[in-house]
Amino acid sequence: PQGRSREKAMTSLLKSRAADLTDNVHAEALRGVPKKWEEYGDLVLLPEGSLQGAVWASLDQLEVWGTAAKALGAQRVAIKAEVDEGAMRESHIRIAYPEGASGWVSVVQ
């Protein structure tokens, strides 16, 4: 059920903003919709490569990430980045929505 609402929201965005897409391009864009994510409070962490590609880049990025946040019930969206190759193997994220948001998360268990 949760995955269906995510796909429905993204499909709706694609249809409204890129109505002239061919079926092949539309299908390719939908492959960029993440099938899994991690939730940390009001932040959703998406896998690297989510909502990427030429079709997604052609759309208003604030709207793309805002739609993703709404579809996933989050206020903030972040994207995983590659892990450093150094000895510490540090991981990184990039905040995609909203612009300038903090990446700090408080988790109560």
N, C-alpha and C positions, 0 to 999 in steps of 0.2 A: 504493500500500500504506500509506504513512504517513498519508495523508488518511483512509483507511478506518478505521484504528484510532482516530483522533481522533473521527470521527463516531460510531463504535460506542461509545466511552466516554461521549460526551455523550448519545447516545440512551439508553444504559443508565441514566445518571443521571436523565434526564427521566422514563423509565418507572418507575423505583423511587420517585421523590419526587413525581411528579405524574401518577399513574396515571389520574386522572379527566379528563385533557386530551382535548379533542376533536381530531380529526385536523387541523383547520385551525389550531388553536392550537399543536399539536405541530409542524406544518410551519413555522409562523411562528417558533417558538423555534429550530428547527434552522437557519434562515436566519442566526441570530446566531452560529453556529459559524464561526470564521474559516477561510477557504480558503487563506490565506497568512500567514506570520509570519517574523520574523527571529530568528536564534539568535546569542547572544553568550555563549559559555561555558555556564554553567549557567542562564542567563536567556533566556527566550523573550519577545520583544516582539510583542504582538498589535496589529492595527489598532484604531483608535478605533471604538467601537460593538460590539466583540466581546462575545458572551455578555451582551448588554444587553436590556432589555425587561421587561415585566411578569412573564412566566413565569420568567425567570432571577432577577429580583429577589425572587420568592416563595420561592426555594430558599435553603438555607443557603449563604451566600457563601463561607465557608471550604471547604466541600465542593465547590462549583462550581469555584473556582480551583485547589483541590488536585487535582481530577479533570483539569482542563485541563493542569496541570503534569505529572501522571503520563502522560497521553495523549501529550504532546509530548516526554517524556523530559527534563524540566527540573526544577530545584529551585525556581526563582523565575519568576514571571510578571509582566510589566509591560504596561501599555496605553499606546499613544501618545495624546497629547493634542494639541489644536489648536496650531498654530504661532502665536507672538505676531505681532500686526499691526505692531509697532514696527519701527524701522529695522534692528535686528539680526536680526529674524525667528527668534528662538530657539525651538527645539523643546523639548517637555517630555514626561515620561512619569509614570505613576502606578503604583507597585508594588501589584499586586493580591494577590500571594501570595508568601511568607507575610507576615502582618501585621508591619510594622516592619522588614522586610528592607531591606538597603542596595541602592541602585541601581548601585553601582560594579561594573564588570566589568573583568577583566584579560584581554586578548586576546593570545595569542602566535601570531605568523605565521611 
